[in-house]
Amino acid sequence: MSVRRRDFLATLAALAFPLRAAETVPFPAEALTSIALWDDPKFIERWGAFDAKQRIVCRNWQGRCEALGTKAQGASAFFEEGRLRSISILFLDAGAWFGFAQAGASARVPEFLSLHRQTSANVESALTAAGGKLRDVPLGGRQLLKHTGRVARVGDVWARLVVWPEYFVKLSLFRDEDAATQLLAPYRRTQKRDDQVRAFAALVEKSPNGDQILRGIPMLQQGDRAYCGMSALAMTMQHLGLRIETEELAAAAGIRFGSTQEAKTRETYDDAATVGAMRMDRMQKPEWARIRASISAGMPVVVFRRWSQERDFVHTQFARRFAQDPAAVLPRAGMEERKLWPQRGGFAHASIVNGFNAARGEVIFTESWSEQARDRRMRFEELEGTGYMACHPRLP
């Protein structure tokens, strides 16, 4: 593996929040059976601080994670308008287990498959022993996203176990049966289209400095996984009311054992949009007018672009500077600087464009790395010069 690629992977690993939580407070077993615990302020505090006014928030468990007698790689909670909506416990995930696929990864496949079989059997057995009468529920609908969840009520919590062969084992917990058996949020299933159009457009925050921005896109951290495109899609679709997570999308795309070599990224984007009662328009290049129109309608845009450490450093430093001095501006790039932008053959990466400032000629973008990678800025000509595909979700 080249020095440059090692540096790239090390950078992402440093930026990403690890799925394996620190050894602090263990995950409480009562959370699997008692809704009362979900509303306990002390339990909510364990997920980390967040602004209760944010529409949708995702937080990782800050401690050891074990459930049903099986160690997990991590757990995450989704809060909606300040209330705990659901919990996902990821027992095993190929992306996290293999990391970014490297030479020799194929030799570890039999070990992972054996662990996958053992983990799925242990979790299902323990869930049944806890009183859960499992029944199969079809999810995803479309060809790539089509999968089966095994749903049961345990105590007063609804559990959904998803075992995707060769990919992951995950248990998700919900307040009610509807949430456990449906991926699309109720308001997206019942609200009229015109009402949805107005509701999404109302999410755009317009600032005196000219920013138009969608704040608080739920952060589904990719971790040390080759999942930037799928995490960006999951974050976008969660914002749009499709309650799907990175692992399902990565499995649907066929990102096997940490490798994106034969991933069906475009097809997965199309399927996710269809399941989310949306359409996904793709442009070969980012277009300034189209991006502004999408953001103004409350629709984030996922842009696939060429990434480099050097440009990421520039964006990170400017984000810090702008936080201290809102009058700071990004200079227009000259010909010599443009030559340094990553081009064909550079590292492929997906970012979420969640805002713009027309007067400053900037897009505002968010990475799937951490809360600290939100609302960065880039001049549009750089996005145009390094981007090679823009995905625009829209209501049909």
C-alpha positions in Angstrom: 0.0 0.0 0.0 1.4 3.4 -1.0 2.5 6.0 1.6 -0.1 8.4 0.2 -3.0 5.9 0.7 -1.8 5.1 4.3 -1.9 8.8 5.0 -5.4 9.0 3.6 -6.7 6.1 5.7 -4.9 7.5 8.8 -6.6 10.9 8.3 -10.1 9.4 8.0 -9.5 7.1 11.0 -8.5 10.2 13.0 -11.5 12.2 11.9 -14.0 9.4 12.3 -15.6 8.6 15.7 -14.8 5.0 16.4 -17.7 2.5 16.5 -16.1 0.8 19.4 -17.0 2.9 22.4 -14.7 3.8 25.3 -14.7 1.6 28.4 -17.0 3.6 30.7 -20.7 3.0 31.5 -22.1 -0.3 30.2 -25.3 -0.2 28.1 -28.3 -1.0 30.4 -30.2 -4.2 29.7 -33.4 -2.5 30.8 -33.3 -0.4 27.6 -34.3 -3.5 25.6 -37.6 -3.9 27.6 -38.6 -0.7 29.3 -39.8 2.5 27.5 -39.8 4.2 30.9 -36.0 4.2 30.9 -36.0 5.9 27.4 -37.5 9.0 29.0 -35.1 9.0 32.0 -32.9 12.1 31.9 -29.9 10.2 33.2 -30.2 7.6 30.4 -30.5 10.3 27.8 -27.5 12.1 29.2 -25.4 9.0 28.6 -25.8 9.6 24.8 -24.0 12.9 25.0 -25.2 16.5 24.8 -27.3 17.8 22.0 -29.6 20.7 21.2 -33.2 19.5 22.0 -34.5 22.0 19.4 -32.8 20.1 16.6 -35.2 18.2 14.5 -33.3 14.9 14.2 -30.2 14.0 16.2 -28.1 10.8 16.2 -25.7 10.1 19.1 -23.4 7.2 19.9 -23.4 5.4 23.2 -20.5 6.6 25.4 -19.5 3.3 27.0 -19.3 -0.4 26.8 -22.0 -2.0 24.7 -23.3 -5.4 25.3 -26.9 -6.6 24.8 -28.6 -10.0 25.1 -25.3 -11.5 26.3 -23.4 -10.5 23.2 -20.8 -7.8 22.8 -21.6 -5.2 20.2 -19.4 -2.9 18.1 -21.5 0.1 19.2 -25.0 1.6 19.7 -26.6 4.7 18.4 -29.8 6.6 19.4 -32.0 8.7 17.2 -33.8 11.7 18.9 -36.6 13.5 17.1 -37.6 17.0 18.4 -35.8 16.1 21.7 -37.5 12.8 22.3 -35.7 9.4 22.0 -37.1 7.8 18.9 -35.1 4.6 18.4 -31.9 2.8 19.4 -29.8 0.7 17.1 -27.3 -1.9 18.5 -24.7 -2.9 15.9 -23.4 -6.3 16.9 -21.2 -7.0 13.9 -20.5 -5.0 10.7 -18.2 -6.0 7.9 -17.2 -2.5 7.2 -16.0 -1.9 10.7 -14.5 -5.4 11.1 -12.4 -5.1 7.9 -11.9 -1.4 7.9 -10.7 0.0 4.5 -10.0 -3.2 2.6 -6.3 -3.8 2.3 -4.0 -6.5 1.0 -4.7 -9.8 2.8 -8.3 -8.9 3.7 -9.6 -12.0 1.8 -7.7 -14.3 4.1 -9.9 -13.1 7.0 -13.2 -13.6 5.3 -13.8 -17.2 6.6 -13.2 -15.9 10.2 -15.7 -13.1 9.7 -18.4 -15.3 8.2 -18.0 -17.8 11.1 -18.3 -14.9 13.5 -21.3 -13.6 11.6 -23.2 -16.9 11.9 -22.4 -17.3 15.6 -23.4 -13.7 16.4 -26.7 -13.8 14.6 -27.6 -17.2 16.1 -26.7 -15.9 19.6 -28.7 -12.7 19.3 -31.8 -14.4 17.9 -31.7 -17.1 20.5 -31.4 -14.6 23.3 -34.1 -12.4 21.9 -36.5 -15.4 21.8 -35.5 -16.4 25.3 -36.3 -12.9 26.5 -39.9 -13.5 25.4 -39.8 -12.1 21.9 -42.1 -13.9 19.4 -40.3 -13.1 16.2 -42.1 -12.7 12.9 -40.7 -11.8 9.5 -41.5 -8.3 8.1 -40.5 -7.4 4.6 -38.5 -4.1 4.4 -37.0 -2.0 1.6 -39.4 -2.9 -1.1 -37.0 -2.4 -4.0 -34.5 -4.9 -5.5 -31.3 -3.8 -3.8 -32.8 -2.6 -0.5 -35.2 -5.5 -0.2 -34.5 -7.3 3.1 -36.3 -8.9 6.0 -36.5 -7.8 9.6 -37.5 -10.1 12.4 -39.8 -8.1 14.7 -40.9 -8.9 18.2 -42.3 -7.2 21.3 -40.1 -7.5 24.3 -41.6 -6.0 27.5 -43.0 -2.7 26.2 -40.3 -2.2 23.5 -40.5 -3.3 19.9 -37.4 -4.9 18.6 -36.3 -5.5 15.0 -33.5 -7.8 14.2 -31.8 -7.5 10.8 -29.3 -10.1 9.8 -27.8 -9.3 6.4 -25.7 -12.3 5.3 -22.0 -11.4 4.8 -22.6 -7.8 6.0 -24.0 -7.1 9.5 -26.1 -8.1 12.5 -28.1 -5.3 14.0 -30.9 -5.0 16.6 -33.1 -1.8 16.5 -35.5 -0.8 19.2 -38.6 1.2 18.8 -41.5 2.7 20.9 -44.3 1.1 18.8 -45.0 -1.5 16.2 -45.5 0.9 13.4 -42.0 2.3 13.7 -40.6 -1.3 13.9 -42.3 -2.4 10.7 -42.0 0.8 8.6 -39.0 2.6 7.2 -40.8 5.7 6.0 -41.8 8.2 8.8 -45.6 8.5 9.4 -45.7 12.2 8.2 -44.2 11.2 4.9 -46.8 8.5 4.4 -49.8 10.6 5.3 -49.0 14.2 4.5 -50.1 15.7 1.2 -47.3 16.5 -1.3 -47.9 20.3 -1.2 -47.7 20.2 2.6 -44.4 18.3 2.4 -43.0 20.9 -0.1 -43.8 23.7 2.3 -42.5 21.8 5.4 -39.1 21.0 3.8 -38.7 24.5 2.4 -39.4 25.9 5.9 -36.4 24.1 7.3 -34.0 26.4 5.4 -32.4 28.9 7.7 -31.7 32.3 6.1 -29.1 34.4 7.9 -28.5 38.1 7.6 -25.1 37.4 6.0 -26.8 35.7 3.0 -26.4 32.1 4.2 -29.2 29.7 3.3 -28.5 26.6 5.2 -30.1 23.3 6.4 -28.7 22.9 9.9 -28.7 19.7 11.9 -28.6 17.1 9.2 -28.4 14.0 11.4 -24.8 12.8 11.8 -24.4 9.1 11.0 -20.7 8.7 11.3 -19.0 6.4 8.8 -16.3 5.5 11.3 -13.2 3.7 9.9 -15.3 2.3 7.1 -15.3 2.9 3.3 -18.9 4.1 3.7 -18.7 7.9 3.0 -21.2 7.6 0.1 -23.6 5.5 2.0 -23.3 7.5 5.2 -24.0 10.7 3.2 -27.0 9.0 1.7 -28.3 7.8 5.1 -27.9 11.2 6.6 -29.7 12.8 3.7 -32.6 10.3 3.7 -33.0 10.5 7.5 -33.4 14.3 7.0 -36.1 13.5 4.4 -38.0 11.0 6.6 -36.6 7.7 5.5 -35.4 5.9 8.6 -32.6 3.9 7.1 -29.0 3.6 8.3 -25.6 3.3 6.7 -25.3 -0.4 7.2 -28.4 -1.3 5.2 -27.3 1.0 2.3 -23.8 -0.4 2.3 -25.1 -4.0 2.1 -27.5 -3.0 -0.6 -24.7 -1.5 -2.6 -22.6 -4.6 -2.2 -19.7 -3.0 -0.3 -18.3 -6.4 0.7 -15.7 -7.0 3.3 -14.6 -3.3 3.3 -14.2 -3.1 -0.5 -16.1 -0.6 -2.7 -14.6 -2.1 -5.9 -17.9 -3.4 -7.3 -20.3 -1.3 -5.3 -23.6 -0.4 -7.0 -23.6 3.2 -5.6 -25.9 4.8 -8.2 -28.5 2.1 -8.1 -28.6 2.2 -4.3 -29.1 6.0 -4.4 -32.0 5.4 -6.8 -33.6 2.7 -4.7 -33.2 4.6 -1.5 -35.0 7.6 -3.1 -37.8 5.3 -4.3 -38.3 3.7 -0.9 -38.3 7.2 0.6 -41.1 8.3 -1.8 -38.6 10.6 -3.6 -36.8 10.8 -6.9 -33.0 11.1 -7.2 -31.8 13.3 -10.0 -28.1 12.9 -11.0 -25.9 15.5 -12.6 -22.5 14.7 -14.1 -21.2 17.9 -12.6 -22.3 20.2 -9.7 -24.4 23.0 -11.1 -24.6 26.3 -9.2 -28.2 27.1 -10.0 -29.4 23.5 -9.4 -27.7 23.4 -6.0 -29.2 26.7 -4.9 -32.7 25.5 -6.0 -32.3 22.2 -4.1 -31.2 23.8 -0.9 -33.9 26.5 -1.1 -36.4 23.6 -1.3 -35.0 22.0 1.8 -33.2 19.2 -0.1 -29.6 18.4 0.7 -27.3 17.5 -2.2 -24.8 14.7 -2.1 -21.7 15.5 -4.3 -19.1 12.9 -5.2 -15.7 14.7 -5.6 -12.0 14.2 -5.6 -10.5 14.6 -2.2 -7.1 15.5 -0.9 -5.5 16.0 2.5 -4.2 19.4 1.4 -7.6 20.8 0.4 -9.3 19.3 3.5 -6.7 21.1 5.6 -7.6 24.4 3.9 -11.3 23.8 4.5 -10.7 22.8 8.1 -8.6 25.8 8.8 -11.1 28.2 7.2 -13.9 26.7 9.2 -12.0 27.6 12.4 -11.2 31.0 11.1 -14.8 31.7 10.1 -16.1 30.7 13.5 -13.9 33.4 15.0 -14.3 36.0 12.3 -17.6 35.8 10.2 -16.2 38.5 7.9 -13.4 36.2 6.7 -13.7 35.2 3.0 -12.3 32.5 0.9 -10.2 34.0 -1.9 -11.0 33.1 -5.5 -8.6 30.5 -6.7 -6.0 31.5 -9.4 -4.8 29.2 -12.1 -1.8 28.0 -10.1 -4.0 27.0 -7.1 -6.5 25.2 -9.4 -3.7 23.0 -10.6 -3.3 21.7 -7.1 -6.9 20.6 -6.8 -7.3 16.8 -6.8 -8.4 15.5 -10.2 -9.1 12.1 -11.9 -7.2 9.4 -10.1 -7.5 11.2 -6.7 -9.4 9.7 -3.8 -13.1 9.6 -4.3 -15.3 11.0 -1.6 -18.9 12.0 -0.9 -19.9 15.2 0.9 -23.3 16.7 1.7 -24.0 20.2 0.4 -26.4 21.6 2.9 -26.2 25.3 2.2 -24.9 28.1 0.1 -24.2 31.8 0.1 -24.8 33.3 -3.3 -23.1 36.7 -2.6 -19.9 34.9 -1.4 -20.0 32.3 -4.1 -19.8 29.5 -1.5 -21.3 26.2 -0.8 -21.7 25.0 2.8 -21.0 21.3 3.2 -20.9 18.6 5.8 -18.8 15.4 6.1 -19.9 12.1 7.6 -16.9 12.1 10.0 -18.0 13.8 13.1 -20.0 16.7 14.5 -16.9 18.9 14.1 -17.0 18.4 10.3 -20.3 20.3 9.9 -21.0 23.4 7.9 -17.6 23.8 6.2 -17.2 26.2 3.3 -15.9 25.9 -0.2 -16.0 28.2 -3.2 -18.4 26.8 -5.8 -15.7 26.8 -8.5 -13.7 24.3 -6.4 -16.7 22.0 -6.0 -17.3 22.3 -9.7 -13.7 21.6 -10.5 -13.4 18.6 -8.3 -16.9 17.1 -8.3 -17.9 14.4 -10.7 -21.5 13.6 -9.7 -24.2 15.4 -7.8 -27.3 13.6 -6.5 -30.4 15.7 -5.9 -33.3 14.2 -4.1 -36.7 15.7 -4.8 -40.4 15.1 -4.2 -42.0 13.5 -7.2 
